[in-house]
C-alpha cells in the first residue's frame, strides 16, 4: 500500500487519498463497534432504551466509562457483556488511532530515510 524507502516520496494527492481512506476505515470501524455496543446494551439491560444504550456504548467506546444509574441492577449477562465490550472498546480505540496515524507516520519516516540524490 505504501512505497518503500528506496522509492520516491508519494505525491501530495496520493498522500491525501491515503489519509482520506484511513479516515473512512476508522469511521467504519468505530461505527460498527458502536452498533455492537448499542445492540448489546439494548438486549442485555432491559431497563435501557435505545438512547441509554447509545449513551453507554459511546461513553465506553470513547474511554470515558459507563453511565449507569445506581438504581439499575445489572444481570450477570449484562455484566459479562459490559466487561467484554469494555475490553473490545479499548482495543478498538487504539486500533482506530493507529489506522488514522499510519499515513502521517509513514510519510514522516519516509522523508527521514530518503536517500540523497547521487548516493
Secondary structure as GFF3:
##gff-version 3
##sequence-region A 1 119
A	DSSP	alpha_helix	12	44	.	.	.	ID=ss1
A	DSSP	alpha_helix	50	61	.	.	.	ID=ss2
A	DSSP	alpha_helix	76	113	.	.	.	ID=ss3
###
